[in-house]
Amino acid sequence: MANVISNAKSVPVLSSGNRSTASTFSFGIYVFFLIDFFLHLSARFPAYGVMRPTLILILIISLSLFLQRERFKGWTKDPIVYSLGMLLIYIIVSLPLVEWPGSVIKNNVGDFVKAVVFFYFTVLLVDTEKRLKILFFVFVVCQVFRVFEPLFLNLTEGYWGSSTHLGHGEFSQRLAGAPSDVINPNELGFVIVTVIPFLHYILGSWNLKARLLYIIILPPLIYALILTQSRGAFVALLVIGFFIFKESKRKMMLIVVTIAIALLGWQVMNDEQKDRYLSLVGKSETSNAASVDGRIQGMFREFSLGLERPIVGHGLGTTPEAKTHILGSRQASHNLYAELLIELGFVGSFIFISFLVKVYRRLVDSSKTILTSRGENNNFYMNLNKALIAVFWMYAAYSFNYWGLSQYYWYFFAGSVVVFYRMINLHEPSGLLQEESSRPANRFSNLVDVPQKR
C-alpha cells in the first residue's frame, strides 16, 4: 500500500518512495550554475570567463536532462508550465510580425533563453524536499554575499560603485554591486528586498541560534539599502513590511521595532540620502524631485509607445531600440508592464500576466493545503509559503520600476513555486489509498498527477 494524494478531479500520486528523481550529477551542476550566475565567477576569474561558462553549463544541464527524458514524462501537465510554454510559442509564432525580427534573433534571444532556463531547470531538477531546501539555501546565501561584499568594500575602502546627479554639477554617491558584480544601485536594492522575506520567515521563525543570526544579518542589509538610495527598493521594502506586519502575532512590538529602525536609519543618513528618499513624497530640494517626475512621465511615454504596435509589439528585447527610433531617447523607466506591451503587444502581455496569475493561484492553493495538512515539516512549508507570497507581491510592485521579461527572477520564482506546491502535496499524509499494483509507478510522479487547478 502507498499513500497517495487525490481529489475528485485528479489522479492519485504515488508516495515519495516510488519516485525516480533526476540524477544527483544534474542537480549538482545546476547548483553550481546558480553560484556561477549569481556570484559572477567569470568576472572574478578572467581565465574561467574565457570559457563562456554560463553557456557551457546550460548545455551540460540540457544534455543531461535530455538523456534522462524518460523520467520526466507528463511534467508539462502543470498549468504554470503550460502557460509559460504558450508564451514561448507565441514569441516564436509572432516573430515574423514584429517590428524588428532581426534584432530579436541577433541580439535578444540569448538573454531571454538564459532567463527562462531558470524555470525549466528548477522544475525538472528540484524534485525532493532536500533539494528544495538546498535551492533556497544557495539562493539566499548568494544574495546575502552580493550585498555584504560591496558593503564591506564601502566600509573598508570607501567603495560606492555609482552616483546620481543632483544638479549644478554635483553628484551623490550610491552603493552598487561589487566590482566583479554587474548590478547598479537599484538592482542591489532589489537583491536586498528579495532576500529579507526569506531571512525573516525562515531564520526568524526557527531556533534561537537562527533568530540571532537573522538579527545580526538584518541591520547591515538595511544599511546597505540606505546607501543604494534606491527609492524603488524602499517602496518594495514597504510592501514586504506590510506582509510581515499582517502575518505577525506581535504587531505592537513590531511597530515599536520598526519605528526604532526608522529613526536609527534616518540618523545615519547624510543630507543627500535624506533628500533622495524625501523626493518620494515631494519634499526634495534638489533634482531628485525632478527625477521622480521624469520617471513617472517616462512610464506614460513607454505605455504610449506600446500602443504604436498594440497587437504583437516591436519584438523581444527591443524596448531600447523602439525608444531610440520613436521617442529619441534610449533611457528606459525600467517598467516591466510597459516593456511587455512594447515588446509583446496586448496578446503577449496577456499571456505573461496570465502566467503570473497562475503562479499566485498556486501559492494560494499551497496555503490552503498547508492549513489542512498534518505532514512533517509543516512549519517550514508554512513559513516558506509566507515568504513566497510576500516576494510575489514585492516583485509585482517592484516591476513598475524594474524590467523583467528577459531577467531571471520571475522564472526562477515561478519554477520554485511549482516545485514547492508539489512537495507539499507529496508530504501530505491524508488521501486515498491505492494498491501499488493497480497502477504503474510514474517515473516522474513527483511532478505529475498532483491536484491541478487551472
URHUUR-V485209 format. One record per run of one state. SS is the DSSP state (~ for helix, > for strand, _ for the rest). FROM is the first residue (numbers start at 1). LEN is the number of residues. If there is no record, write none. Layout:
BEGIN
SS/FROM/LEN  SS/FROM/LEN
END
This chain:
BEGIN
_/1/1  >/2/2  _/4/1  >/5/1  _/6/7  >/13/1  _/14/2  ~/16/3  _/19/5  ~/24/16  _/40/1  ~/41/4  _/45/1  ~/46/4  _/50/3  ~/53/15  _/68/1  ~/69/4  _/73/2  ~/75/3  _/78/1  ~/79/19  _/98/3  ~/101/25  _/126/3  ~/129/29  _/158/3  >/161/7  _/168/2  >/170/6  _/176/9  ~/185/19  _/204/4  ~/208/21  _/229/2  ~/231/17  _/248/3  ~/251/18  _/269/2  ~/271/11  _/282/6  ~/288/22  _/310/9  ~/319/9  _/328/8  ~/336/36  _/372/6  ~/378/21  _/399/10  ~/409/18  _/427/6  >/433/2  _/435/1  ~/436/3  _/439/16
END
